[in-house]
């Protein structure tokens, strides 16, 4: 998740978002954004929380590699089982 708002009440939010595509949710997020803008210390706290999060591609890349290896492994195992006649439907 790029933006975290669920922990905003504990001071760990990293941005502004809303879950449902609904005008009520968007307006609530806008209202929260305005309250944050009016209170610079709150905005700075949010900024620092976002800066502490790991946001490089390293984590995503590791996950993609693990998924790729898992999928390739499954495919290779299936091919071997089919070739050996050990693959049961």
GIVEN-V877122 format. One line per field, one symbol per residue. phi: phi as a letter, one per 40 degrees, with the letter a starting at -180 (. if undefined). psi: psi as a letter, one per 20 degrees, with the letter a starting at -180 (. if undefined). burial: # if it has 9 or more other C-alpha atoms within 8 Angstrom, else .. Layout:
BEGIN
phi->???
psi->???
burial->???
END
This chain:
BEGIN
phi->.cbbbcbcccgbcbibaacccadcccccccccccccccbdccccccccccccccbccdcccccccccdccccccccccccccccgbccc
psi->pgpoihkhhjkjqjaprqgqnqhggghghgghgghghinhhghhggghghhhqojriggggggggggghggggggggggggghikioq.
burial->..###.##...######.......##..#..##..##....##.###.##...........................#..##.......
END
